[in-house]
Amino acid sequence: MKNIFFIVAILAIGFYACHSSKTAGGDPGNAEITETYWRLTELMGKPVGPTPPTKKEVHLRLRKNGNLEAFAGCNGVGGHFDLKPGAQISFSNIMGTMIACDDLESENKLLEALRQTDNYIHHGKILLLNKGKKAPLARFEADYSK
């Protein structure tokens, strides 16, 4: 009986170790959707070029407590998100600072993409935000250095 208990305990520990969440500092091939710095690489089907060194890049971070923290290119953004089974996600109470800048159009597109998103695809270092089965609204890549 002790041997069976021991075997079950070892199997349970092994299963937990293999299926536990990866963090941004963990396996660089598989970012966790929360607590990862997600750099925007595509918005509404158009590539987002590299950010010049003098500017802060557009990114988002989904906190484990359900808060959204982002930078949209000129303004900081905050709000909430809710993850549901079946890779469903919704964003709510999205607010940003009100600094005027040259590229408010791109910033507004990102905010609209967040508001429209109802599901996601998360594969390794890539996060796609989608509405239904349409092409991704936004594509992000994990950056482990942030």
mmCIF file of the C-alpha atoms, coordinates in Angstrom:
data_MODEL
# 
_entry.id   MODEL 
# 
loop_
_atom_site.group_PDB 
_atom_site.id 
_atom_site.type_symbol 
_atom_site.label_atom_id 
_atom_site.label_alt_id 
_atom_site.label_comp_id 
_atom_site.label_asym_id 
_atom_site.label_entity_id 
_atom_site.label_seq_id 
_atom_site.pdbx_PDB_ins_code 
_atom_site.Cartn_x 
_atom_site.Cartn_y 
_atom_site.Cartn_z 
_atom_site.occupancy 
_atom_site.B_iso_or_equiv 
_atom_site.pdbx_formal_charge 
_atom_site.auth_seq_id 
_atom_site.auth_comp_id 
_atom_site.auth_asym_id 
_atom_site.auth_atom_id 
_atom_site.pdbx_PDB_model_num 
ATOM 1   C CA . MET A 1 1   ? 0.000   0.000  0.000   1.00 0.00 ? 1   MET A CA 1 
ATOM 2   C CA . LYS A 1 2   ? 2.876   2.375  0.801   1.00 0.00 ? 2   LYS A CA 1 
ATOM 3   C CA . ASN A 1 3   ? 4.387   1.665  -2.630  1.00 0.00 ? 3   ASN A CA 1 
ATOM 4   C CA . ILE A 1 4   ? 1.151   2.600  -4.414  1.00 0.00 ? 4   ILE A CA 1 
ATOM 5   C CA . PHE A 1 5   ? 0.904   5.848  -2.443  1.00 0.00 ? 5   PHE A CA 1 
ATOM 6   C CA . PHE A 1 6   ? 4.532   6.639  -3.238  1.00 0.00 ? 6   PHE A CA 1 
ATOM 7   C CA . ILE A 1 7   ? 4.023   5.973  -6.977  1.00 0.00 ? 7   ILE A CA 1 
ATOM 8   C CA . VAL A 1 8   ? 0.858   8.104  -7.079  1.00 0.00 ? 8   VAL A CA 1 
ATOM 9   C CA . ALA A 1 9   ? 2.664   10.941 -5.273  1.00 0.00 ? 9   ALA A CA 1 
ATOM 10  C CA . ILE A 1 10  ? 5.587   10.832 -7.715  1.00 0.00 ? 10  ILE A CA 1 
ATOM 11  C CA . LEU A 1 11  ? 3.229   10.798 -10.711 1.00 0.00 ? 11  LEU A CA 1 
ATOM 12  C CA . ALA A 1 12  ? 1.257   13.736 -9.308  1.00 0.00 ? 12  ALA A CA 1 
ATOM 13  C CA . ILE A 1 13  ? 4.442   15.756 -8.754  1.00 0.00 ? 13  ILE A CA 1 
ATOM 14  C CA . GLY A 1 14  ? 5.624   14.929 -12.275 1.00 0.00 ? 14  GLY A CA 1 
ATOM 15  C CA . PHE A 1 15  ? 2.270   15.881 -13.779 1.00 0.00 ? 15  PHE A CA 1 
ATOM 16  C CA . TYR A 1 16  ? 2.222   19.175 -11.893 1.00 0.00 ? 16  TYR A CA 1 
ATOM 17  C CA . ALA A 1 17  ? 5.785   20.006 -12.914 1.00 0.00 ? 17  ALA A CA 1 
ATOM 18  C CA . CYS A 1 18  ? 5.025   19.343 -16.584 1.00 0.00 ? 18  CYS A CA 1 
ATOM 19  C CA . HIS A 1 19  ? 1.778   21.317 -16.624 1.00 0.00 ? 19  HIS A CA 1 
ATOM 20  C CA . SER A 1 20  ? 2.568   24.243 -14.347 1.00 0.00 ? 20  SER A CA 1 
ATOM 21  C CA . SER A 1 21  ? 2.446   27.734 -15.829 1.00 0.00 ? 21  SER A CA 1 
ATOM 22  C CA . LYS A 1 22  ? 5.524   29.104 -17.493 1.00 0.00 ? 22  LYS A CA 1 
ATOM 23  C CA . THR A 1 23  ? 6.482   32.636 -16.574 1.00 0.00 ? 23  THR A CA 1 
ATOM 24  C CA . ALA A 1 24  ? 8.238   35.200 -18.686 1.00 0.00 ? 24  ALA A CA 1 
ATOM 25  C CA . GLY A 1 25  ? 11.475  34.341 -16.917 1.00 0.00 ? 25  GLY A CA 1 
ATOM 26  C CA . GLY A 1 26  ? 10.936  30.623 -17.457 1.00 0.00 ? 26  GLY A CA 1 
ATOM 27  C CA . ASP A 1 27  ? 10.921  28.754 -20.738 1.00 0.00 ? 27  ASP A CA 1 
ATOM 28  C CA . PRO A 1 28  ? 11.775  31.346 -23.406 1.00 0.00 ? 28  PRO A CA 1 
ATOM 29  C CA . GLY A 1 29  ? 9.845   29.362 -26.011 1.00 0.00 ? 29  GLY A CA 1 
ATOM 30  C CA . ASN A 1 30  ? 6.518   29.486 -24.179 1.00 0.00 ? 30  ASN A CA 1 
ATOM 31  C CA . ALA A 1 31  ? 5.489   32.757 -22.565 1.00 0.00 ? 31  ALA A CA 1 
ATOM 32  C CA . GLU A 1 32  ? 2.617   32.779 -20.106 1.00 0.00 ? 32  GLU A CA 1 
ATOM 33  C CA . ILE A 1 33  ? -0.209  35.024 -21.281 1.00 0.00 ? 33  ILE A CA 1 
ATOM 34  C CA . THR A 1 34  ? -0.189  36.929 -17.981 1.00 0.00 ? 34  THR A CA 1 
ATOM 35  C CA . GLU A 1 35  ? 2.774   38.793 -16.511 1.00 0.00 ? 35  GLU A CA 1 
ATOM 36  C CA . THR A 1 36  ? 4.557   38.858 -19.879 1.00 0.00 ? 36  THR A CA 1 
ATOM 37  C CA . TYR A 1 37  ? 5.652   41.968 -21.746 1.00 0.00 ? 37  TYR A CA 1 
ATOM 38  C CA . TRP A 1 38  ? 3.869   41.723 -25.121 1.00 0.00 ? 38  TRP A CA 1 
ATOM 39  C CA . ARG A 1 39  ? 5.324   43.970 -27.855 1.00 0.00 ? 39  ARG A CA 1 
ATOM 40  C CA . LEU A 1 40  ? 2.917   44.928 -30.660 1.00 0.00 ? 40  LEU A CA 1 
ATOM 41  C CA . THR A 1 41  ? 4.148   43.647 -34.060 1.00 0.00 ? 41  THR A CA 1 
ATOM 42  C CA . GLU A 1 42  ? 0.996   43.898 -36.198 1.00 0.00 ? 42  GLU A CA 1 
ATOM 43  C CA . LEU A 1 43  ? -2.201  45.932 -35.948 1.00 0.00 ? 43  LEU A CA 1 
ATOM 44  C CA . MET A 1 44  ? -5.293  45.452 -38.134 1.00 0.00 ? 44  MET A CA 1 
ATOM 45  C CA . GLY A 1 45  ? -3.285  43.420 -40.641 1.00 0.00 ? 45  GLY A CA 1 
ATOM 46  C CA . LYS A 1 46  ? -0.439  45.937 -40.975 1.00 0.00 ? 46  LYS A CA 1 
ATOM 47  C CA . PRO A 1 47  ? 3.060   45.346 -39.611 1.00 0.00 ? 47  PRO A CA 1 
ATOM 48  C CA . VAL A 1 48  ? 4.248   47.612 -36.835 1.00 0.00 ? 48  VAL A CA 1 
ATOM 49  C CA . GLY A 1 49  ? 7.863   48.506 -37.533 1.00 0.00 ? 49  GLY A CA 1 
ATOM 50  C CA . PRO A 1 50  ? 10.630  48.549 -34.977 1.00 0.00 ? 50  PRO A CA 1 
ATOM 51  C CA . THR A 1 51  ? 10.410  51.387 -32.497 1.00 0.00 ? 51  THR A CA 1 
ATOM 52  C CA . PRO A 1 52  ? 13.238  53.937 -32.713 1.00 0.00 ? 52  PRO A CA 1 
ATOM 53  C CA . PRO A 1 53  ? 15.529  53.861 -29.670 1.00 0.00 ? 53  PRO A CA 1 
ATOM 54  C CA . THR A 1 54  ? 14.319  57.324 -28.658 1.00 0.00 ? 54  THR A CA 1 
ATOM 55  C CA . LYS A 1 55  ? 10.688  56.176 -28.329 1.00 0.00 ? 55  LYS A CA 1 
ATOM 56  C CA . LYS A 1 56  ? 8.883   53.798 -26.040 1.00 0.00 ? 56  LYS A CA 1 
ATOM 57  C CA . GLU A 1 57  ? 7.437   50.806 -27.922 1.00 0.00 ? 57  GLU A CA 1 
ATOM 58  C CA . VAL A 1 58  ? 3.758   49.896 -28.043 1.00 0.00 ? 58  VAL A CA 1 
ATOM 59  C CA . HIS A 1 59  ? 3.136   47.010 -25.679 1.00 0.00 ? 59  HIS A CA 1 
ATOM 60  C CA . LEU A 1 60  ? 0.745   45.467 -23.202 1.00 0.00 ? 60  LEU A CA 1 
ATOM 61  C CA . ARG A 1 61  ? 0.982   43.438 -20.040 1.00 0.00 ? 61  ARG A CA 1 
ATOM 62  C CA . LEU A 1 62  ? -1.906  41.399 -18.656 1.00 0.00 ? 62  LEU A CA 1 
ATOM 63  C CA . ARG A 1 63  ? -1.564  41.137 -14.885 1.00 0.00 ? 63  ARG A CA 1 
ATOM 64  C CA . LYS A 1 64  ? -2.670  38.044 -12.978 1.00 0.00 ? 64  LYS A CA 1 
ATOM 65  C CA . ASN A 1 65  ? -5.112  40.202 -10.985 1.00 0.00 ? 65  ASN A CA 1 
ATOM 66  C CA . GLY A 1 66  ? -7.080  40.988 -14.174 1.00 0.00 ? 66  GLY A CA 1 
ATOM 67  C CA . ASN A 1 67  ? -5.623  44.435 -14.805 1.00 0.00 ? 67  ASN A CA 1 
ATOM 68  C CA . LEU A 1 68  ? -4.377  45.546 -18.209 1.00 0.00 ? 68  LEU A CA 1 
ATOM 69  C CA . GLU A 1 69  ? -1.352  47.831 -18.422 1.00 0.00 ? 69  GLU A CA 1 
ATOM 70  C CA . ALA A 1 70  ? -0.275  49.123 -21.828 1.00 0.00 ? 70  ALA A CA 1 
ATOM 71  C CA . PHE A 1 71  ? 1.455   51.855 -23.748 1.00 0.00 ? 71  PHE A CA 1 
ATOM 72  C CA . ALA A 1 72  ? -0.299  52.740 -27.002 1.00 0.00 ? 72  ALA A CA 1 
ATOM 73  C CA . GLY A 1 73  ? 2.421   54.898 -28.592 1.00 0.00 ? 73  GLY A CA 1 
ATOM 74  C CA . CYS A 1 74  ? 1.800   58.184 -26.874 1.00 0.00 ? 74  CYS A CA 1 
ATOM 75  C CA . ASN A 1 75  ? -0.492  57.453 -23.947 1.00 0.00 ? 75  ASN A CA 1 
ATOM 76  C CA . GLY A 1 76  ? -0.521  54.967 -21.132 1.00 0.00 ? 76  GLY A CA 1 
ATOM 77  C CA . VAL A 1 77  ? -3.538  52.660 -21.083 1.00 0.00 ? 77  VAL A CA 1 
ATOM 78  C CA . GLY A 1 78  ? -5.217  50.778 -18.279 1.00 0.00 ? 78  GLY A CA 1 
ATOM 79  C CA . GLY A 1 79  ? -8.259  48.617 -17.853 1.00 0.00 ? 79  GLY A CA 1 
ATOM 80  C CA . HIS A 1 80  ? -9.392  45.123 -17.042 1.00 0.00 ? 80  HIS A CA 1 
ATOM 81  C CA . PHE A 1 81  ? -9.524  41.818 -18.842 1.00 0.00 ? 81  PHE A CA 1 
ATOM 82  C CA . ASP A 1 82  ? -11.281 38.538 -18.236 1.00 0.00 ? 82  ASP A CA 1 
ATOM 83  C CA . LEU A 1 83  ? -9.972  35.171 -19.440 1.00 0.00 ? 83  LEU A CA 1 
ATOM 84  C CA . LYS A 1 84  ? -12.603 32.482 -19.977 1.00 0.00 ? 84  LYS A CA 1 
ATOM 85  C CA . PRO A 1 85  ? -12.448 28.841 -21.068 1.00 0.00 ? 85  PRO A CA 1 
ATOM 86  C CA . GLY A 1 86  ? -12.048 28.201 -24.770 1.00 0.00 ? 86  GLY A CA 1 
ATOM 87  C CA . ALA A 1 87  ? -9.407  30.942 -25.253 1.00 0.00 ? 87  ALA A CA 1 
ATOM 88  C CA . GLN A 1 88  ? -11.999 33.676 -24.782 1.00 0.00 ? 88  GLN A CA 1 
ATOM 89  C CA . ILE A 1 89  ? -10.928 37.075 -23.521 1.00 0.00 ? 89  ILE A CA 1 
ATOM 90  C CA . SER A 1 90  ? -12.710 40.364 -23.035 1.00 0.00 ? 90  SER A CA 1 
ATOM 91  C CA . PHE A 1 91  ? -11.370 43.796 -22.173 1.00 0.00 ? 91  PHE A CA 1 
ATOM 92  C CA . SER A 1 92  ? -13.340 46.397 -20.226 1.00 0.00 ? 92  SER A CA 1 
ATOM 93  C CA . ASN A 1 93  ? -12.976 49.819 -18.621 1.00 0.00 ? 93  ASN A CA 1 
ATOM 94  C CA . ILE A 1 94  ? -10.192 50.706 -21.049 1.00 0.00 ? 94  ILE A CA 1 
ATOM 95  C CA . MET A 1 95  ? -8.886  54.201 -20.292 1.00 0.00 ? 95  MET A CA 1 
ATOM 96  C CA . GLY A 1 96  ? -5.843  56.143 -21.366 1.00 0.00 ? 96  GLY A CA 1 
ATOM 97  C CA . THR A 1 97  ? -4.049  59.325 -20.570 1.00 0.00 ? 97  THR A CA 1 
ATOM 98  C CA . MET A 1 98  ? -4.994  62.240 -22.813 1.00 0.00 ? 98  MET A CA 1 
ATOM 99  C CA . ILE A 1 99  ? -1.645  63.417 -24.190 1.00 0.00 ? 99  ILE A CA 1 
ATOM 100 C CA . ALA A 1 100 ? -1.872  64.820 -27.721 1.00 0.00 ? 100 ALA A CA 1 
ATOM 101 C CA . CYS A 1 101 ? 0.549   63.257 -30.184 1.00 0.00 ? 101 CYS A CA 1 
ATOM 102 C CA . ASP A 1 102 ? 1.252   62.921 -33.897 1.00 0.00 ? 102 ASP A CA 1 
ATOM 103 C CA . ASP A 1 103 ? -0.033  59.374 -34.334 1.00 0.00 ? 103 ASP A CA 1 
ATOM 104 C CA . LEU A 1 104 ? -3.341  59.228 -32.484 1.00 0.00 ? 104 LEU A CA 1 
ATOM 105 C CA . GLU A 1 105 ? -4.866  57.237 -35.357 1.00 0.00 ? 105 GLU A CA 1 
ATOM 106 C CA . SER A 1 106 ? -2.698  54.178 -34.646 1.00 0.00 ? 106 SER A CA 1 
ATOM 107 C CA . GLU A 1 107 ? -3.281  54.561 -30.948 1.00 0.00 ? 107 GLU A CA 1 
ATOM 108 C CA . ASN A 1 108 ? -7.043  54.679 -31.440 1.00 0.00 ? 108 ASN A CA 1 
ATOM 109 C CA . LYS A 1 109 ? -6.872  51.576 -33.656 1.00 0.00 ? 109 LYS A CA 1 
ATOM 110 C CA . LEU A 1 110 ? -5.144  49.664 -30.875 1.00 0.00 ? 110 LEU A CA 1 
ATOM 111 C CA . LEU A 1 111 ? -7.755  50.740 -28.325 1.00 0.00 ? 111 LEU A CA 1 
ATOM 112 C CA . GLU A 1 112 ? -10.536 49.747 -30.732 1.00 0.00 ? 112 GLU A CA 1 
ATOM 113 C CA . ALA A 1 113 ? -8.868  46.369 -31.319 1.00 0.00 ? 113 ALA A CA 1 
ATOM 114 C CA . LEU A 1 114 ? -8.833  45.734 -27.561 1.00 0.00 ? 114 LEU A CA 1 
ATOM 115 C CA . ARG A 1 115 ? -12.498 46.682 -27.265 1.00 0.00 ? 115 ARG A CA 1 
ATOM 116 C CA . GLN A 1 116 ? -13.481 44.350 -30.140 1.00 0.00 ? 116 GLN A CA 1 
ATOM 117 C CA . THR A 1 117 ? -11.403 41.352 -29.059 1.00 0.00 ? 117 THR A CA 1 
ATOM 118 C CA . ASP A 1 118 ? -13.378 38.318 -27.903 1.00 0.00 ? 118 ASP A CA 1 
ATOM 119 C CA . ASN A 1 119 ? -10.808 35.516 -28.258 1.00 0.00 ? 119 ASN A CA 1 
ATOM 120 C CA . TYR A 1 120 ? -7.090  34.917 -28.475 1.00 0.00 ? 120 TYR A CA 1 
ATOM 121 C CA . ILE A 1 121 ? -4.538  32.493 -29.804 1.00 0.00 ? 121 ILE A CA 1 
ATOM 122 C CA . HIS A 1 122 ? -1.481  31.997 -27.651 1.00 0.00 ? 122 HIS A CA 1 
ATOM 123 C CA . HIS A 1 123 ? 1.324   29.907 -29.058 1.00 0.00 ? 123 HIS A CA 1 
ATOM 124 C CA . GLY A 1 124 ? 4.790   30.122 -27.546 1.00 0.00 ? 124 GLY A CA 1 
ATOM 125 C CA . LYS A 1 125 ? 6.032   33.689 -27.872 1.00 0.00 ? 125 LYS A CA 1 
ATOM 126 C CA . ILE A 1 126 ? 3.085   34.856 -30.004 1.00 0.00 ? 126 ILE A CA 1 
ATOM 127 C CA . LEU A 1 127 ? -0.236  36.304 -28.813 1.00 0.00 ? 127 LEU A CA 1 
ATOM 128 C CA . LEU A 1 128 ? -3.001  37.045 -31.330 1.00 0.00 ? 128 LEU A CA 1 
ATOM 129 C CA . LEU A 1 129 ? -6.096  39.018 -30.333 1.00 0.00 ? 129 LEU A CA 1 
ATOM 130 C CA . ASN A 1 130 ? -9.112  38.209 -32.512 1.00 0.00 ? 130 ASN A CA 1 
ATOM 131 C CA . LYS A 1 131 ? -12.775 38.906 -33.056 1.00 0.00 ? 131 LYS A CA 1 
ATOM 132 C CA . GLY A 1 132 ? -14.592 35.741 -34.031 1.00 0.00 ? 132 GLY A CA 1 
ATOM 133 C CA . LYS A 1 133 ? -12.776 33.844 -36.745 1.00 0.00 ? 133 LYS A CA 1 
ATOM 134 C CA . LYS A 1 134 ? -11.586 36.935 -38.587 1.00 0.00 ? 134 LYS A CA 1 
ATOM 135 C CA . ALA A 1 135 ? -7.939  37.775 -39.183 1.00 0.00 ? 135 ALA A CA 1 
ATOM 136 C CA . PRO A 1 136 ? -6.156  38.880 -36.012 1.00 0.00 ? 136 PRO A CA 1 
ATOM 137 C CA . LEU A 1 137 ? -6.872  42.404 -34.835 1.00 0.00 ? 137 LEU A CA 1 
ATOM 138 C CA . ALA A 1 138 ? -3.477  42.588 -33.161 1.00 0.00 ? 138 ALA A CA 1 
ATOM 139 C CA . ARG A 1 139 ? -0.355  40.424 -32.993 1.00 0.00 ? 139 ARG A CA 1 
ATOM 140 C CA . PHE A 1 140 ? 2.109   40.597 -30.124 1.00 0.00 ? 140 PHE A CA 1 
ATOM 141 C CA . GLU A 1 141 ? 5.437   38.955 -29.431 1.00 0.00 ? 141 GLU A CA 1 
ATOM 142 C CA . ALA A 1 142 ? 6.821   38.239 -25.974 1.00 0.00 ? 142 ALA A CA 1 
ATOM 143 C CA . ASP A 1 143 ? 9.902   40.210 -24.954 1.00 0.00 ? 143 ASP A CA 1 
ATOM 144 C CA . TYR A 1 144 ? 11.742  38.565 -22.058 1.00 0.00 ? 144 TYR A CA 1 
ATOM 145 C CA . SER A 1 145 ? 14.144  41.449 -21.536 1.00 0.00 ? 145 SER A CA 1 
ATOM 146 C CA . LYS A 1 146 ? 11.409  43.750 -20.172 1.00 0.00 ? 146 LYS A CA 1 
# 
